[in-house]
Each structure stands twice: as structure tokens, then as C-alpha cells.
């Protein structure tokens, strides 16, 4: 799968989405939000597990991407830590608990996914310098 966002919303820029996919409800929501963002043309999901195993090619792609979004369900920040371990530092981080969602108590619904996707789109739309500095 190509990592190029083909939607006019991002002008064909390289956008990569990495998501927690943990066993809890927030992991399912982070994963679902990344998939929905991909379907809506906001970027393409990339394999966080592959980054964690040390894939130098995927890390290089992420380091050269125009935008990278890491979605974490909870404060353990597995997606953020995997990216940092791979020396990927220039990324937007969205933690679902920062949106007021509670691990173990948040139903996986379209309404909740829409909330997360809206926040992610807002972050992706901000000027890079303002988001990442």
C-alpha cells in the first residue's frame, strides 16, 4: 500500500498514521480512528509493530513524511514510544484519554470514533511549526 495521501485535502503530501491497537476499548478506538482517517483520505496507516521491530525502511519513510500522526489510547503511550525508539521525533501525538475518554469505560461507537477523527483532522490541519514545536 502506498503511503501517499491522494486526497485533495492534503495536496498529495506524504502522511502516515500510526496507531495503538491495544486490547482495551481505547486501543480499539485508536485503531478504528486511524482506519477511518485513512478511508477519508487523511493519510495512510502504517504498521506500528513493524516500527517496533526495527524496520529501518519504515522509520526512514516516517522521518521523511510531511506529517506523522501517532494515536495512543491511554497514558502508556505505546505508539509514541515506538516512534521515539525508532528515532522518529517529528510527529503529532493524540492520546485519547486527553479527550476525556476513560480506559475500560468507553464504548466503541461511531459517535466516539467521530470525536477522535475530528480532533485528529484538526491537528493535521494545523501549521506544522505550531503543532510540533
N, C-alpha and C positions, 0 to 999 in steps of 0.2 A: 504494500500500500504506500502511496506517495505521502510525503509529509507536507506537501504544499497545499495551502488553503486556496481553493479555487473560487470561492465566493467573492462577489464584488465587495462584500463588507470589509474584507481585509486586503483588497487590492492584489491578491495573488501572493502575498507575503508568506514566508515560512513561519507557521505557528504550530507549536507542539503542545500537546496536553498529556500530562502525567497524573495518574490518579491512584490514591489509596483504593484498595478493593478488599478491605478487611471484612471479617466475618460479622461484625456488628451492623446495625442498621445504618450508621453513618458511613461505613465503608461502602455499603450498597448504594447509598445516595451519592457519594462522591464519584463512584464508578458510573452510575447512571447519568449523572450530570455531565461528566466528560463525554459519554457516548451521545448525549443529546446535543451538546455543543458541537460535536463532530458532524452529526446529521444536519445541523443548522448552518454548517459552513464556517464555524468559528476557528477551526483548526483540525488537526488530526491527532487522535490518540496514539501514543507510543507506549511501548512496554516498559513499565517501571521495574518489573522483575529482571528484565534484560539489563537495564542500567545497573541494578543492584549486583548482577553477576560480573560486572566489569566490562561490558561491551564498549570498546573504545570507539567504534564507528557510530553507535547511537549517541554516545556522550559528545562526540565531535559535532554531530548534526545538531544536538541541542545547544551546544555552545555557539554555533553559528546561526541559529534560528533568530528571526526577528522578534518573536515573542515565545516565551515558555510559561505555561500555567501549571502549577502544582496544586492539586486538590487533595486536602487531607481531611479525614473525618473528625479526628479528635486531636488532643494535645500531644499525642505521642509523635505526631508529625513524621510518619514513615516516608511519605513522598518527598518532603523537604530534605530529610536526612539522606535518602538515597541519592538525590540530585547533588547535594553538597559533597557526599562521599566520592562522587564521580567528578568532582571539581566543576560542576555546573552551578554557577553562582548568580547569574543574571536571569532571574525568573520572578514571576508573580506568584505569591503564595496565598491560597484561600483555605482557611480552616473552618469547617462547618460549625464547630462549637462557638466560634466567634460571631456567628449569625444567630446565636441563641438556641441552636439545636442541641438536644441532650442525647448522649450516647445511651442506647438501651431503652429510650423512651420516645423516639421519633419515628412515626410511621413512614414507610417508603410509599409516598403518594406522588401523583403528578403535580399537585399543588406545591409540595415541598421541593420537588425537582425544579419546578419553575422558579421558585425563590432563589435557589442556588445558581441556576443558569443565568438569571437576571443579574445577580451580583457578579458572576464571572464575566459576563459581557461588559458590564460597567468597568471592571478592572482592565479588561483587554482593550477597551476603547480609550482609556486614559493615556496621556502622553507618557512615553516610556520613561523619561527622566523623572517625572513626578511619581510614578509608581515604584520605581526600583531604587531610588536614591535613599 
